Amino acid sequence: MKKIIYILLVSVLIINCNSSKTRISNKNERLESLKQNDTVKIANEDIEYEIIIIEPGFNFWLASRAKQRGFYSQQFLENRNRQYVIEWNQRVMQPQQFNTNLYELRIDYQQGIDYGYEVNYVLYNYFIYFQLTYNQRLGPFVPRI
């Protein structure tokens, strides 16, 4: 009887040890997947532009909370993006006043270029996400979804 209990205890320990290893590897796989999914890249070789957004949680937020594509007109998105980019770039140029961890790189967004709807949509939603997540205000408009 003691041998059966001992064998059961040993087998339970072995099973638990093996299942924890698979949980850890599954967790690592999931984290790697999230890391890959948190990189949004939009590129167009015709006019040589590229947007890369690496922000934990942004891709999920974009899919789950942002207004659907087509809700805003491209002109609306371009106007807002232009204002947000101007404010963003001013903050990049003033590292003594604004957190350099938030405002690391300048955004090259030029008024005369048609970046298309998708680029404007993602950029606009990133600005909204950024303002809501980091409690920042990039202009006169209250950021909301």
ChimeraX attribute file (.defattr): number of C-alpha atoms within 10 A of each C-alpha:
attribute: neighborCount
match mode: 1-to-1
recipient: residues
	/A:1	6
	/A:2	7
	/A:3	8
	/A:4	9
	/A:5	10
	/A:6	11
	/A:7	12
	/A:8	12
	/A:9	12
	/A:10	12
	/A:11	12
	/A:12	12
	/A:13	12
	/A:14	11
	/A:15	11
	/A:16	11
	/A:17	11
	/A:18	11
	/A:19	12
	/A:20	11
	/A:21	11
	/A:22	11
	/A:23	11
	/A:24	11
	/A:25	12
	/A:26	12
	/A:27	12
	/A:28	12
	/A:29	12
	/A:30	12
	/A:31	12
	/A:32	12
	/A:33	11
	/A:34	15
	/A:35	14
	/A:36	13
	/A:37	16
	/A:38	18
	/A:39	15
	/A:40	14
	/A:41	12
	/A:42	12
	/A:43	13
	/A:44	12
	/A:45	7
	/A:46	6
	/A:47	10
	/A:48	7
	/A:49	13
	/A:50	13
	/A:51	15
	/A:52	11
	/A:53	16
	/A:54	15
	/A:55	15
	/A:56	14
	/A:57	15
	/A:58	21
	/A:59	19
	/A:60	13
	/A:61	14
	/A:62	16
	/A:63	10
	/A:64	10
	/A:65	12
	/A:66	18
	/A:67	13
	/A:68	11
	/A:69	11
	/A:70	10
	/A:71	9
	/A:72	12
	/A:73	12
	/A:74	18
	/A:75	11
	/A:76	13
	/A:77	18
	/A:78	22
	/A:79	13
	/A:80	17
	/A:81	21
	/A:82	17
	/A:83	14
	/A:84	22
	/A:85	21
	/A:86	16
	/A:87	14
	/A:88	21
	/A:89	16
	/A:90	14
	/A:91	21
	/A:92	20
	/A:93	15
	/A:94	12
	/A:95	13
	/A:96	9
	/A:97	9
	/A:98	13
	/A:99	12
	/A:100	14
	/A:101	9
	/A:102	13
	/A:103	17
	/A:104	14
	/A:105	13
	/A:106	14
	/A:107	14
	/A:108	11
	/A:109	14
	/A:110	10
	/A:111	11
	/A:112	6
	/A:113	8
	/A:114	12
	/A:115	18
	/A:116	11
	/A:117	17
	/A:118	13
	/A:119	21
	/A:120	22
	/A:121	24
	/A:122	21
	/A:123	21
	/A:124	21
	/A:125	23
	/A:126	20
	/A:127	20
	/A:128	20
	/A:129	23
	/A:130	18
	/A:131	16
	/A:132	15
	/A:133	11
	/A:134	9
	/A:135	10
	/A:136	15
	/A:137	17
	/A:138	19
	/A:139	14
	/A:140	8
	/A:141	10
	/A:142	12
	/A:143	17
	/A:144	10
	/A:145	10
